[in-house]
Amino acid sequence: MRMMVVLLALLVVGLLVARQLGDGPPAQVKQPAAVSDVAVPVIPTVPVRPEDVPGFERQVEGYVNDLAAERAKQMEQAETGK
């Protein structure tokens, strides 16, 4: 009985290894043609004076919102396959 359990376990492990190795190469990610194709947002600079903090907060919010919009656009393009 133990031999049957060991053989069954080896069969399951063998099938799992064969499935992992037999699928072929993973999907390739399309690289942009040039660096200019990628939009690089401007990173806000850290304020030095206390008076600059409210403006910095607005810059950071804009930066985060721009990144979120870009990520949503990339996700939409990935889902549609374009």
All heavy atoms as a GROMACS GRO file, in nm:
protein
  612
    1MET      N    1   0.082  -0.119   0.000
    1MET     CA    2   0.000   0.000   0.000
    1MET      C    3   0.088   0.126   0.000
    1MET      O    4   0.056   0.223  -0.068
    1MET     CB    5  -0.092  -0.005   0.122
    1MET     CG    6  -0.191   0.106   0.127
    1MET     SD    7  -0.309   0.085  -0.007
    1MET     CE    8  -0.413   0.221   0.021
    2ARG      N    9   0.194   0.124   0.079
    2ARG     CA   10   0.284   0.239   0.083
    2ARG      C   11   0.346   0.263  -0.054
    2ARG      O   12   0.365   0.378  -0.096
    2ARG     CB   13   0.395   0.218   0.184
    2ARG     CG   14   0.351   0.229   0.325
    2ARG     CD   15   0.469   0.216   0.417
    2ARG     NE   16   0.427   0.209   0.555
    2ARG     CZ   17   0.505   0.182   0.655
    2ARG    NH1   18   0.633   0.157   0.633
    2ARG    NH2   19   0.460   0.179   0.777
    3MET      N   20   0.377   0.156  -0.122
    3MET     CA   21   0.438   0.170  -0.254
    3MET      C   22   0.341   0.238  -0.352
    3MET      O   23   0.383   0.319  -0.434
    3MET     CB   24   0.477   0.030  -0.307
    3MET     CG   25   0.554   0.038  -0.435
    3MET     SD   26   0.709   0.123  -0.414
    3MET     CE   27   0.818  -0.013  -0.405
    4MET      N   28   0.214   0.208  -0.343
    4MET     CA   29   0.114   0.270  -0.430
    4MET      C   30   0.104   0.421  -0.401
    4MET      O   31   0.095   0.501  -0.494
    4MET     CB   32  -0.024   0.205  -0.410
    4MET     CG   33  -0.028   0.061  -0.453
    4MET     SD   34  -0.004   0.045  -0.631
    4MET     CE   35  -0.164   0.091  -0.685
    5VAL      N   36   0.108   0.459  -0.274
    5VAL     CA   37   0.102   0.600  -0.237
    5VAL      C   38   0.226   0.674  -0.287
    5VAL      O   39   0.217   0.784  -0.341
    5VAL     CB   40   0.085   0.615  -0.084
    5VAL    CG1   41   0.097   0.761  -0.042
    5VAL    CG2   42  -0.048   0.557  -0.039
    6VAL      N   43   0.342   0.612  -0.273
    6VAL     CA   44   0.466   0.673  -0.320
    6VAL      C   45   0.462   0.688  -0.472
    6VAL      O   46   0.499   0.793  -0.526
    6VAL     CB   47   0.588   0.591  -0.275
    6VAL    CG1   48   0.715   0.640  -0.345
    6VAL    CG2   49   0.603   0.597  -0.124
    7LEU      N   50   0.417   0.585  -0.542
    7LEU     CA   51   0.408   0.593  -0.688
    7LEU      C   52   0.308   0.700  -0.732
    7LEU      O   53   0.332   0.774  -0.829
    7LEU     CB   54   0.371   0.457  -0.746
    7LEU     CG   55   0.481   0.350  -0.742
    7LEU    CD1   56   0.426   0.217  -0.790
    7LEU    CD2   57   0.599   0.394  -0.826
    8LEU      N   58   0.197   0.709  -0.664
    8LEU     CA   59   0.098   0.812  -0.697
    8LEU      C   60   0.154   0.952  -0.671
    8LEU      O   61   0.135   1.043  -0.752
    8LEU     CB   62  -0.029   0.789  -0.614
    8LEU     CG   63  -0.145   0.883  -0.642
    8LEU    CD1   64  -0.190   0.870  -0.787
    8LEU    CD2   65  -0.260   0.854  -0.549
    9ALA      N   66   0.226   0.970  -0.562
    9ALA     CA   67   0.286   1.100  -0.531
    9ALA      C   68   0.391   1.136  -0.636
    9ALA      O   69   0.398   1.251  -0.682
    9ALA     CB   70   0.349   1.097  -0.392
   10LEU      N   71   0.472   1.038  -0.677
   10LEU     CA   72   0.571   1.064  -0.781
   10LEU      C   73   0.504   1.098  -0.914
   10LEU      O   74   0.553   1.184  -0.989
   10LEU     CB   75   0.664   0.944  -0.798
   10LEU     CG   76   0.768   0.925  -0.689
   10LEU    CD1   77   0.843   0.794  -0.710
   10LEU    CD2   78   0.864   1.042  -0.687
   11LEU      N   79   0.394   1.034  -0.944
   11LEU     CA   80   0.321   1.065  -1.066
   11LEU      C   81   0.269   1.208  -1.065
   11LEU      O   82   0.283   1.281  -1.163
   11LEU     CB   83   0.205   0.966  -1.084
   11LEU     CG   84   0.116   0.990  -1.204
   11LEU    CD1   85   0.193   0.963  -1.332
   11LEU    CD2   86  -0.008   0.904  -1.196
   12VAL      N   87   0.211   1.249  -0.953
   12VAL     CA   88   0.160   1.385  -0.941
   12VAL      C   89   0.273   1.487  -0.953
   12VAL      O   90   0.263   1.586  -1.027
   12VAL     CB   91   0.083   1.403  -0.808
   12VAL    CG1   92   0.050   1.549  -0.783
   12VAL    CG2   93  -0.043   1.319  -0.809
   13VAL      N   94   0.384   1.463  -0.885
   13VAL     CA   95   0.498   1.554  -0.892
   13VAL      C   96   0.553   1.559  -1.034
   13VAL      O   97   0.585   1.664  -1.087
   13VAL     CB   98   0.607   1.514  -0.790
   13VAL    CG1   99   0.736   1.591  -0.814
   13VAL    CG2  100   0.557   1.535  -0.649
   14GLY      N  101   0.563   1.444  -1.098
   14GLY     CA  102   0.611   1.439  -1.236
   14GLY      C  103   0.521   1.516  -1.331
   14GLY      O  104   0.568   1.588  -1.420
   15LEU      N  105   0.390   1.504  -1.314
   15LEU     CA  106   0.296   1.579  -1.399
   15LEU      C  107   0.310   1.730  -1.376
   15LEU      O  108   0.305   1.808  -1.471
   15LEU     CB  109   0.153   1.533  -1.373
   15LEU     CG  110   0.117   1.395  -1.427
   15LEU    CD1  111  -0.023   1.355  -1.382
   15LEU    CD2  112   0.126   1.394  -1.578
   16LEU      N  113   0.325   1.770  -1.252
   16LEU     CA  114   0.341   1.913  -1.222
   16LEU      C  115   0.470   1.968  -1.281
   16LEU      O  116   0.472   2.077  -1.338
   16LEU     CB  117   0.336   1.937  -1.072
   16LEU     CG  118   0.200   1.915  -1.006
   16LEU    CD1  119   0.212   1.928  -0.854
   16LEU    CD2  120   0.098   2.014  -1.059
   17VAL      N  121   0.578   1.894  -1.270
   17VAL     CA  122   0.705   1.939  -1.327
   17VAL      C  123   0.696   1.945  -1.478
   17VAL      O  124   0.742   2.041  -1.542
   17VAL     CB  125   0.820   1.846  -1.281
   17VAL    CG1  126   0.947   1.874  -1.359
   17VAL    CG2  127   0.845   1.863  -1.132
   18ALA      N  128   0.635   1.845  -1.540
   18ALA     CA  129   0.620   1.844  -1.686
   18ALA      C  130   0.534   1.962  -1.732
   18ALA      O  131   0.563   2.024  -1.835
   18ALA     CB  132   0.557   1.712  -1.731
   19ARG      N  133   0.432   1.995  -1.657
   19ARG     CA  134   0.347   2.109  -1.693
   19ARG      C  135   0.425   2.240  -1.684
   19ARG      O  136   0.413   2.326  -1.771
   19ARG     CB  137   0.226   2.115  -1.601
   19ARG     CG  138   0.139   2.235  -1.628
   19ARG     CD  139   0.022   2.241  -1.536
   19ARG     NE  140  -0.091   2.179  -1.602
   19ARG     CZ  141  -0.209   2.162  -1.547
   19ARG    NH1  142  -0.227   2.198  -1.423
   19ARG    NH2  143  -0.306   2.109  -1.615
   20GLN      N  144   0.507   2.256  -1.581
   20GLN     CA  145   0.585   2.377  -1.565
   20GLN      C  146   0.691   2.391  -1.675
   20GLN      O  147   0.714   2.499  -1.726
   20GLN     CB  148   0.655   2.380  -1.429
   20GLN     CG  149   0.563   2.402  -1.313
   20GLN     CD  150   0.507   2.542  -1.312
   20GLN    OE1  151   0.575   2.637  -1.347
   20GLN    NE2  152   0.382   2.555  -1.273
   21LEU      N  153   0.755   2.283  -1.711
   21LEU     CA  154   0.862   2.288  -1.809
   21LEU      C  155   0.812   2.283  -1.953
   21LEU      O  156   0.881   2.328  -2.044
   21LEU     CB  157   0.960   2.173  -1.785
   21LEU     CG  158   1.036   2.176  -1.653
   21LEU    CD1  159   1.123   2.053  -1.640
   21LEU    CD2  160   1.117   2.302  -1.640
   22GLY      N  161   0.695   2.232  -1.975
   22GLY     CA  162   0.648   2.209  -2.111
   22GLY      C  163   0.566   2.321  -2.173
   22GLY      O  164   0.528   2.311  -2.288
   23ASP      N  165   0.538   2.429  -2.102
   23ASP     CA  166   0.454   2.535  -2.156
   23ASP      C  167   0.524   2.621  -2.258
   23ASP      O  168   0.461   2.694  -2.332
   23ASP     CB  169   0.400   2.625  -2.043
   23ASP     CG  170   0.284   2.559  -1.971
   23ASP    OD1  171   0.227   2.464  -2.025
   23ASP    OD2  172   0.251   2.604  -1.860
   24GLY      N  173   0.654   2.618  -2.265
   24GLY     CA  174   0.727   2.703  -2.358
   24GLY      C  175   0.769   2.832  -2.291
   24GLY      O  176   0.753   2.851  -2.170
   25PRO      N  177   0.823   2.923  -2.370
   25PRO     CA  178   0.872   3.047  -2.312
   25PRO      C  179   0.756   3.136  -2.265
   25PRO      O  180   0.646   3.129  -2.318
   25PRO     CB  181   0.948   3.113  -2.428
   25PRO     CG  182   0.885   3.057  -2.550
   25PRO     CD  183   0.844   2.917  -2.515
   26PRO      N  184   0.779   3.219  -2.164
   26PRO     CA  185   0.675   3.310  -2.117
   26PRO      C  186   0.646   3.417  -2.222
   26PRO      O  187   0.726   3.441  -2.312
   26PRO     CB  188   0.734   3.370  -1.990
   26PRO     CG  189   0.881   3.354  -2.006
   26PRO     CD  190   0.901   3.229  -2.088
   27ALA      N  191   0.533   3.480  -2.210
   27ALA     CA  192   0.493   3.586  -2.303
   27ALA      C  193   0.593   3.702  -2.296
   27ALA      O  194   0.640   3.740  -2.189
   27ALA     CB  195   0.354   3.636  -2.269
   28GLN      N  196   0.626   3.756  -2.411
   28GLN     CA  197   0.722   3.866  -2.418
   28GLN      C  198   0.649   3.999  -2.406
   28GLN      O  199   0.541   4.018  -2.462
   28GLN     CB  200   0.798   3.862  -2.551
   28GLN     CG  201   0.882   3.737  -2.568
   28GLN     CD  202   0.996   3.733  -2.469
   28GLN    OE1  203   1.055   3.834  -2.436
   28GLN    NE2  204   1.023   3.613  -2.419
   29VAL      N  205   0.710   4.092  -2.336
   29VAL     CA  206   0.656   4.226  -2.320
   29VAL      C  207   0.712   4.313  -2.432
   29VAL      O  208   0.832   4.313  -2.458
   29VAL     CB  209   0.694   4.284  -2.182
   29VAL    CG1  210   0.645   4.427  -2.168
   29VAL    CG2  211   0.640   4.196  -2.072
   30LYS      N  212   0.624   4.388  -2.497
   30LYS     CA  213   0.667   4.474  -2.607
   30LYS      C  214   0.741   4.594  -2.551
   30LYS      O  215   0.690   4.668  -2.467
   30LYS     CB  216   0.544   4.519  -2.686
   30LYS     CG  217   0.578   4.604  -2.805
   30LYS     CD  218   0.453   4.647  -2.878
   30LYS     CE  219   0.487   4.744  -2.988
   30LYS     NZ  220   0.365   4.796  -3.053
   31GLN      N  221   0.863   4.614  -2.599
   31GLN     CA  222   0.946   4.726  -2.555
   31GLN      C  223   0.914   4.849  -2.641
   31GLN      O  224   0.887   4.836  -2.760
   31GLN     CB  225   1.094   4.692  -2.570
   31GLN     CG  226   1.140   4.578  -2.483
   31GLN     CD  227   1.142   4.617  -2.336
   31GLN    OE1  228   1.160   4.732  -2.302
   31GLN    NE2  229   1.123   4.519  -2.250
   32PRO      N  230   0.917   4.968  -2.582
   32PRO     CA  231   0.897   5.088  -2.663
   32PRO      C  232   1.011   5.103  -2.763
   32PRO      O  233   1.124   5.063  -2.738
   32PRO     CB  234   0.896   5.202  -2.562
   32PRO     CG  235   0.950   5.146  -2.436
   32PRO     CD  236   0.935   4.998  -2.442
   33ALA      N  237   0.980   5.163  -2.879
   33ALA     CA  238   1.079   5.179  -2.985
   33ALA      C  239   1.190   5.274  -2.943
   33ALA      O  240   1.306   5.257  -2.979
   33ALA     CB  241   1.013   5.230  -3.112
   34ALA      N  242   1.155   5.377  -2.868
   34ALA     CA  243   1.255   5.475  -2.825
   34ALA      C  244   1.218   5.526  -2.688
   34ALA      O  245   1.106   5.509  -2.641
   34ALA     CB  246   1.262   5.591  -2.923
   35VAL      N  247   1.313   5.588  -2.623
   35VAL     CA  248   1.288   5.643  -2.490
   35VAL      C  249   1.183   5.753  -2.497
   35VAL      O  250   1.105   5.772  -2.404
   35VAL     CB  251   1.420   5.696  -2.430
   35VAL    CG1  252   1.394   5.763  -2.296
   35VAL    CG2  253   1.519   5.584  -2.414
   36SER      N  254   1.174   5.822  -2.609
   36SER     CA  255   1.078   5.931  -2.620
   36SER      C  256   0.934   5.880  -2.625
   36SER      O  257   0.841   5.956  -2.607
   36SER     CB  258   1.108   6.015  -2.746
   36SER     OG  259   1.094   5.934  -2.861
   37ASP      N  260   0.914   5.748  -2.650
   37ASP     CA  261   0.780   5.692  -2.652
   37ASP      C  262   0.720   5.678  -2.512
   37ASP      O  263   0.600   5.662  -2.497
   37ASP     CB  264   0.781   5.554  -2.718
   37ASP     CG  265   0.812   5.562  -2.866
   37ASP    OD1  266   0.807   5.674  -2.922
   37ASP    OD2  267   0.841   5.457  -2.926
   38VAL      N  268   0.805   5.682  -2.412
   38VAL     CA  269   0.760   5.666  -2.274
   38VAL      C  270   0.748   5.803  -2.210
   38VAL      O  271   0.842   5.881  -2.208
   38VAL     CB  272   0.860   5.579  -2.194
   38VAL    CG1  273   0.814   5.564  -2.051
   38VAL    CG2  274   0.876   5.444  -2.260
   39ALA      N  275   0.629   5.832  -2.156
   39ALA     CA  276   0.608   5.959  -2.089
   39ALA      C  277   0.668   5.953  -1.949
   39ALA      O  278   0.632   5.868  -1.869
   39ALA     CB  279   0.459   5.991  -2.080
   40VAL      N  280   0.762   6.040  -1.922
   40VAL     CA  281   0.826   6.045  -1.792
   40VAL      C  282   0.772   6.167  -1.718
   40VAL      O  283   0.796   6.280  -1.758
   40VAL     CB  284   0.980   6.055  -1.806
   40VAL    CG1  285   1.045   6.063  -1.670
   40VAL    CG2  286   1.033   5.940  -1.887
   41PRO      N  287   0.696   6.143  -1.610
   41PRO     CA  288   0.642   6.257  -1.536
   41PRO      C  289   0.753   6.331  -1.461
   41PRO      O  290   0.855   6.273  -1.426
   41PRO     CB  291   0.544   6.194  -1.439
   41PRO     CG  292   0.587   6.053  -1.427
   41PRO     CD  293   0.654   6.017  -1.556
   42VAL      N  294   0.730   6.458  -1.438
   42VAL     CA  295   0.826   6.541  -1.366
   42VAL      C  296   0.809   6.514  -1.217
   42VAL      O  297   0.700   6.529  -1.163
   42VAL     CB  298   0.803   6.690  -1.397
   42VAL    CG1  299   0.898   6.776  -1.318
   42VAL    CG2  300   0.819   6.714  -1.546
   43ILE      N  301   0.916   6.475  -1.152
   43ILE     CA  302   0.911   6.446  -1.010
   43ILE      C  303   0.921   6.576  -0.933
   43ILE      O  304   1.012   6.657  -0.957
   43ILE     CB  305   1.025   6.351  -0.970
   43ILE    CG1  306   1.011   6.220  -1.045
   43ILE    CG2  307   1.026   6.327  -0.819
   43ILE    CD1  308   1.126   6.126  -1.026
   44PRO      N  309   0.827   6.602  -0.840
   44PRO     CA  310   0.832   6.727  -0.764
   44PRO      C  311   0.956   6.733  -0.674
   44PRO      O  312   1.002   6.631  -0.623
   44PRO     CB  313   0.705   6.725  -0.681
   44PRO     CG  314   0.646   6.591  -0.694
   44PRO     CD  315   0.714   6.520  -0.805
   45THR      N  316   1.007   6.852  -0.656
   45THR     CA  317   1.123   6.871  -0.568
   45THR      C  318   1.076   6.900  -0.427
   45THR      O  319   0.972   6.961  -0.405
   45THR     CB  320   1.210   6.988  -0.618
   45THR    OG1  321   1.130   7.106  -0.622
   45THR    CG2  322   1.265   6.960  -0.756
   46VAL      N  323   1.152   6.858  -0.331
   46VAL     CA  324   1.118   6.875  -0.190
   46VAL      C  325   1.139   7.022  -0.152
   46VAL      O  326   1.244   7.080  -0.182
   46VAL     CB  327   1.204   6.783  -0.102
   46VAL    CG1  328   1.172   6.803   0.046
   46VAL    CG2  329   1.184   6.638  -0.141
   47PRO      N  330   1.040   7.082  -0.085
   47PRO     CA  331   1.054   7.223  -0.048
   47PRO      C  332   1.158   7.243   0.063
   47PRO      O  333   1.180   7.155   0.146
   47PRO     CB  334   0.915   7.261   0.000
   47PRO     CG  335   0.854   7.135   0.046
   47PRO     CD  336   0.912   7.028  -0.042
   48VAL      N  337   1.219   7.360   0.060
   48VAL     CA  338   1.318   7.395   0.160
   48VAL      C  339   1.256   7.485   0.266
   48VAL      O  340   1.287   7.475   0.385
   48VAL     CB  341   1.439   7.465   0.094
   48VAL    CG1  342   1.542   7.504   0.197
   48VAL    CG2  343   1.500   7.375  -0.011
   49ARG      N  344   1.167   7.570   0.224
   49ARG     CA  345   1.102   7.664   0.317
   49ARG      C  346   0.963   7.615   0.355
   49ARG      O  347   0.895   7.551   0.275
   49ARG     CB  348   1.091   7.801   0.251
   49ARG     CG  349   1.225   7.861   0.212
   49ARG     CD  350   1.208   7.992   0.143
   49ARG     NE  351   1.113   7.974   0.035
   49ARG     CZ  352   1.094   8.059  -0.065
   49ARG    NH1  353   1.164   8.168  -0.069
   49ARG    NH2  354   1.006   8.036  -0.159
   50PRO      N  355   0.917   7.645   0.475
   50PRO     CA  356   0.784   7.602   0.518
   50PRO      C  357   0.672   7.660   0.431
   50PRO      O  358   0.566   7.599   0.416
   50PRO     CB  359   0.772   7.653   0.662
   50PRO     CG  360   0.911   7.671   0.708
   50PRO     CD  361   0.992   7.705   0.586
   51GLU      N  362   0.695   7.776   0.371
   51GLU     CA  363   0.591   7.839   0.289
   51GLU      C  364   0.565   7.759   0.161
   51GLU      O  365   0.460   7.772   0.099
   51GLU     CB  366   0.632   7.982   0.249
   51GLU     CG  367   0.660   8.075   0.365
   51GLU     CD  368   0.806   8.067   0.408
   51GLU    OE1  369   0.896   8.059   0.323
   51GLU    OE2  370   0.830   8.068   0.530
   52ASP      N  371   0.661   7.678   0.122
   52ASP     CA  372   0.649   7.604  -0.003
   52ASP      C  373   0.575   7.471   0.012
   52ASP      O  374   0.549   7.403  -0.087
   52ASP     CB  375   0.788   7.576  -0.060
   52ASP     CG  376   0.862   7.703  -0.098
   52ASP    OD1  377   0.795   7.806  -0.121
   52ASP    OD2  378   0.986   7.699  -0.106
   53VAL      N  379   0.541   7.433   0.134
   53VAL     CA  380   0.478   7.303   0.159
   53VAL      C  381   0.342   7.290   0.090
   53VAL      O  382   0.315   7.186   0.027
   53VAL     CB  383   0.469   7.274   0.310
   53VAL    CG1  384   0.387   7.149   0.337
   53VAL    CG2  385   0.608   7.260   0.369
   54PRO      N  386   0.251   7.390   0.096
   54PRO     CA  387   0.122   7.372   0.027
   54PRO      C  388   0.138   7.352  -0.125
   54PRO      O  389   0.069   7.268  -0.184
   54PRO     CB  390   0.046   7.502   0.056
   54PRO     CG  391   0.106   7.552   0.183
   54PRO     CD  392   0.250   7.513   0.177
   55GLY      N  393   0.230   7.424  -0.184
   55GLY     CA  394   0.255   7.404  -0.327
   55GLY      C  395   0.312   7.266  -0.355
   55GLY      O  396   0.280   7.203  -0.457
   56PHE      N  397   0.397   7.218  -0.266
   56PHE     CA  398   0.453   7.084  -0.280
   56PHE      C  399   0.344   6.978  -0.271
   56PHE      O  400   0.345   6.881  -0.346
   56PHE     CB  401   0.559   7.062  -0.171
   56PHE     CG  402   0.618   6.924  -0.172
   56PHE    CD1  403   0.702   6.884  -0.273
   56PHE    CD2  404   0.589   6.834  -0.070
   56PHE    CE1  405   0.758   6.757  -0.274
   56PHE    CE2  406   0.643   6.708  -0.070
   56PHE     CZ  407   0.728   6.669  -0.172
   57GLU      N  408   0.248   6.998  -0.181
   57GLU     CA  409   0.137   6.904  -0.169
   57GLU      C  410   0.058   6.896  -0.299
   57GLU      O  411   0.022   6.788  -0.344
   57GLU     CB  412   0.045   6.944  -0.054
   57GLU     CG  413   0.105   6.923   0.083
   57GLU     CD  414   0.016   6.973   0.195
   57GLU    OE1  415  -0.092   7.029   0.166
   57GLU    OE2  416   0.054   6.955   0.311
   58ARG      N  417   0.034   7.010  -0.361
   58ARG     CA  418  -0.038   7.012  -0.489
   58ARG      C  419   0.044   6.942  -0.597
   58ARG      O  420  -0.011   6.869  -0.680
   58ARG     CB  421  -0.071   7.155  -0.530
   58ARG     CG  422  -0.185   7.216  -0.449
   58ARG     CD  423  -0.231   7.347  -0.508
   58ARG     NE  424  -0.126   7.450  -0.505
   58ARG     CZ  425  -0.098   7.527  -0.400
   58ARG    NH1  426  -0.167   7.514  -0.290
   58ARG    NH2  427  -0.002   7.616  -0.407
   59GLN      N  428   0.176   6.963  -0.597
   59GLN     CA  429   0.262   6.898  -0.695
   59GLN      C  430   0.259   6.745  -0.678
   59GLN      O  431   0.251   6.671  -0.776
   59GLN     CB  432   0.406   6.946  -0.682
   59GLN     CG  433   0.431   7.084  -0.734
   59GLN     CD  434   0.577   7.125  -0.714
   59GLN    OE1  435   0.648   7.069  -0.630
   59GLN    NE2  436   0.620   7.224  -0.790
   60VAL      N  437   0.265   6.700  -0.554
   60VAL     CA  438   0.265   6.557  -0.528
   60VAL      C  439   0.131   6.496  -0.568
   60VAL      O  440   0.126   6.388  -0.629
   60VAL     CB  441   0.298   6.527  -0.380
   60VAL    CG1  442   0.272   6.381  -0.346
   60VAL    CG2  443   0.442   6.564  -0.349
   61GLU      N  444   0.022   6.563  -0.537
   61GLU     CA  445  -0.110   6.513  -0.577
   61GLU      C  446  -0.120   6.503  -0.729
   61GLU      O  447  -0.171   6.405  -0.783
   61GLU     CB  448  -0.220   6.603  -0.523
   61GLU     CG  449  -0.245   6.588  -0.375
   61GLU     CD  450  -0.353   6.684  -0.324
   61GLU    OE1  451  -0.422   6.747  -0.407
   61GLU    OE2  452  -0.367   6.694  -0.202
   62GLY      N  453  -0.072   6.605  -0.798
   62GLY     CA  454  -0.073   6.602  -0.944
   62GLY      C  455   0.012   6.489  -0.997
   62GLY      O  456  -0.025   6.421  -1.093
   63TYR      N  457   0.128   6.469  -0.936
   63TYR     CA  458   0.220   6.363  -0.978
   63TYR      C  459   0.154   6.225  -0.960
   63TYR      O  460   0.157   6.141  -1.049
   63TYR     CB  461   0.348   6.373  -0.895
   63TYR     CG  462   0.450   6.266  -0.924
   63TYR    CD1  463   0.523   6.267  -1.041
   63TYR    CD2  464   0.475   6.165  -0.832
   63TYR    CE1  465   0.618   6.170  -1.068
   63TYR    CE2  466   0.568   6.067  -0.857
   63TYR     CZ  467   0.640   6.071  -0.975
   63TYR     OH  468   0.734   5.974  -1.001
   64VAL      N  469   0.093   6.204  -0.845
   64VAL     CA  470   0.029   6.076  -0.818
   64VAL      C  471  -0.089   6.055  -0.912
   64VAL      O  472  -0.109   5.945  -0.965
   64VAL     CB  473  -0.015   6.068  -0.669
   64VAL    CG1  474  -0.104   5.948  -0.644
   64VAL    CG2  475   0.106   6.065  -0.578
   65ASN      N  476  -0.168   6.158  -0.936
   65ASN     CA  477  -0.282   6.146  -1.027
   65ASN      C  478  -0.236   6.118  -1.170
   65ASN      O  479  -0.298   6.040  -1.241
   65ASN     CB  480  -0.368   6.272  -1.022
   65ASN     CG  481  -0.441   6.286  -0.891
   65ASN    OD1  482  -0.464   6.188  -0.821
   65ASN    ND2  483  -0.477   6.408  -0.856
   66ASP      N  484  -0.127   6.181  -1.212
   66ASP     CA  485  -0.073   6.156  -1.346
   66ASP      C  486  -0.025   6.012  -1.359
   66ASP      O  487  -0.049   5.945  -1.461
   66ASP     CB  488   0.042   6.252  -1.378
   66ASP     CG  489  -0.004   6.395  -1.397
   66ASP    OD1  490  -0.126   6.418  -1.413
   66ASP    OD2  491   0.083   6.485  -1.395
   67LEU      N  492   0.042   5.962  -1.256
   67LEU     CA  493   0.088   5.823  -1.259
   67LEU      C  494  -0.029   5.726  -1.261
   67LEU      O  495  -0.026   5.626  -1.333
   67LEU     CB  496   0.177   5.794  -1.138
   67LEU     CG  497   0.317   5.852  -1.141
   67LEU    CD1  498   0.390   5.820  -1.011
   67LEU    CD2  499   0.396   5.799  -1.259
   68ALA      N  500  -0.134   5.756  -1.184
   68ALA     CA  501  -0.252   5.669  -1.183
   68ALA      C  502  -0.321   5.670  -1.319
   68ALA      O  503  -0.364   5.565  -1.368
   68ALA     CB  504  -0.349   5.714  -1.074
   69ALA      N  505  -0.330   5.786  -1.382
   69ALA     CA  506  -0.392   5.794  -1.515
   69ALA      C  507  -0.309   5.718  -1.618
   69ALA      O  508  -0.363   5.648  -1.703
   69ALA     CB  509  -0.407   5.940  -1.556
   70GLU      N  510  -0.177   5.730  -1.609
   70GLU     CA  511  -0.089   5.659  -1.702
   70GLU      C  512  -0.101   5.508  -1.681
   70GLU      O  513  -0.106   5.432  -1.777
   70GLU     CB  514   0.056   5.704  -1.682
   70GLU     CG  515   0.153   5.640  -1.777
   70GLU     CD  516   0.131   5.678  -1.921
   70GLU    OE1  517   0.082   5.790  -1.947
   70GLU    OE2  518   0.162   5.596  -2.009
   71ARG      N  519  -0.106   5.465  -1.556
   71ARG     CA  520  -0.120   5.322  -1.527
   71ARG      C  521  -0.255   5.270  -1.578
   71ARG      O  522  -0.263   5.161  -1.636
   71ARG     CB  523  -0.108   5.299  -1.376
   71ARG     CG  524  -0.123   5.155  -1.330
   71ARG     CD  525  -0.016   5.063  -1.386
   71ARG     NE  526   0.117   5.108  -1.357
   71ARG     CZ  527   0.193   5.062  -1.261
   71ARG    NH1  528   0.149   4.969  -1.181
   71ARG    NH2  529   0.315   5.108  -1.245
   72ALA      N  530  -0.363   5.348  -1.561
   72ALA     CA  531  -0.493   5.307  -1.611
   72ALA      C  532  -0.492   5.296  -1.764
   72ALA      O  533  -0.549   5.204  -1.821
   72ALA     CB  534  -0.600   5.406  -1.565
   73LYS      N  535  -0.423   5.390  -1.828
   73LYS     CA  536  -0.412   5.388  -1.974
   73LYS      C  537  -0.335   5.263  -2.019
   73LYS      O  538  -0.375   5.196  -2.115
   73LYS     CB  539  -0.341   5.514  -2.022
   73LYS     CG  540  -0.322   5.523  -2.170
   73LYS     CD  541  -0.248   5.651  -2.205
   73LYS     CE  542  -0.202   5.651  -2.349
   73LYS     NZ  543  -0.118   5.767  -2.379
   74GLN      N  544  -0.226   5.231  -1.950
   74GLN     CA  545  -0.148   5.112  -1.984
   74GLN      C  546  -0.229   4.985  -1.962
   74GLN      O  547  -0.222   4.892  -2.042
   74GLN     CB  548  -0.020   5.108  -1.901
   74GLN     CG  549   0.081   5.213  -1.939
   74GLN     CD  550   0.199   5.216  -1.843
   74GLN    OE1  551   0.199   5.150  -1.739
   74GLN    NE2  552   0.301   5.295  -1.877
   75MET      N  553  -0.305   4.980  -1.854
   75MET     CA  554  -0.388   4.863  -1.827
   75MET      C  555  -0.495   4.846  -1.935
   75MET      O  556  -0.522   4.735  -1.980
   75MET     CB  557  -0.454   4.874  -1.688
   75MET     CG  558  -0.358   4.861  -1.573
   75MET     SD  559  -0.282   4.699  -1.565
   75MET     CE  560  -0.421   4.599  -1.525
   76GLU      N  561  -0.555   4.956  -1.976
   76GLU     CA  562  -0.657   4.951  -2.080
   76GLU      C  563  -0.596   4.902  -2.212
   76GLU      O  564  -0.654   4.820  -2.282
   76GLU     CB  565  -0.721   5.088  -2.100
   76GLU     CG  566  -0.834   5.088  -2.200
   76GLU     CD  567  -0.900   5.224  -2.211
   76GLU    OE1  568  -0.911   5.293  -2.109
   76GLU    OE2  569  -0.940   5.260  -2.324
   77GLN      N  570  -0.476   4.951  -2.245
   77GLN     CA  571  -0.409   4.908  -2.367
   77GLN      C  572  -0.372   4.761  -2.359
   77GLN      O  573  -0.382   4.688  -2.457
   77GLN     CB  574  -0.284   4.991  -2.391
   77GLN     CG  575  -0.312   5.132  -2.438
   77GLN     CD  576  -0.184   5.214  -2.454
   77GLN    OE1  577  -0.077   5.173  -2.413
   77GLN    NE2  578  -0.199   5.331  -2.515
   78ALA      N  579  -0.331   4.715  -2.241
   78ALA     CA  580  -0.295   4.575  -2.225
   78ALA      C  581  -0.417   4.484  -2.238
   78ALA      O  582  -0.409   4.376  -2.294
   78ALA     CB  583  -0.226   4.554  -2.090
   79GLU      N  584  -0.530   4.530  -2.186
   79GLU     CA  585  -0.652   4.449  -2.192
   79GLU      C  586  -0.706   4.442  -2.334
   79GLU      O  587  -0.761   4.340  -2.374
   79GLU     CB  588  -0.757   4.506  -2.098
   79GLU     CG  589  -0.724   4.484  -1.951
   79GLU     CD  590  -0.819   4.554  -1.858
   79GLU    OE1  591  -0.907   4.628  -1.906
   79GLU    OE2  592  -0.806   4.535  -1.736
   80THR      N  593  -0.694   4.551  -2.410
   80THR     CA  594  -0.744   4.551  -2.547
   80THR      C  595  -0.644   4.490  -2.644
   80THR      O  596  -0.679   4.456  -2.756
   80THR     CB  597  -0.780   4.693  -2.594
   80THR    OG1  598  -0.664   4.776  -2.587
   80THR    CG2  599  -0.890   4.752  -2.509
   81GLY      N  600  -0.519   4.478  -2.603
   81GLY     CA  601  -0.418   4.417  -2.687
   81GLY      C  602  -0.358   4.511  -2.790
   81GLY      O  603  -0.302   4.468  -2.890
   82LYS      N  604  -0.367   4.638  -2.768
   82LYS     CA  605  -0.311   4.734  -2.864
   82LYS      C  606  -0.177   4.783  -2.820
   82LYS      O  607  -0.133   4.785  -2.716
   82LYS     CB  608  -0.404   4.854  -2.880
   82LYS     CG  609  -0.533   4.817  -2.948
   82LYS     CD  610  -0.619   4.938  -2.969
   82LYS     CE  611  -0.748   4.899  -3.038
   82LYS     NZ  612  -0.833   5.010  -3.058
   0.00000   0.00000   0.00000
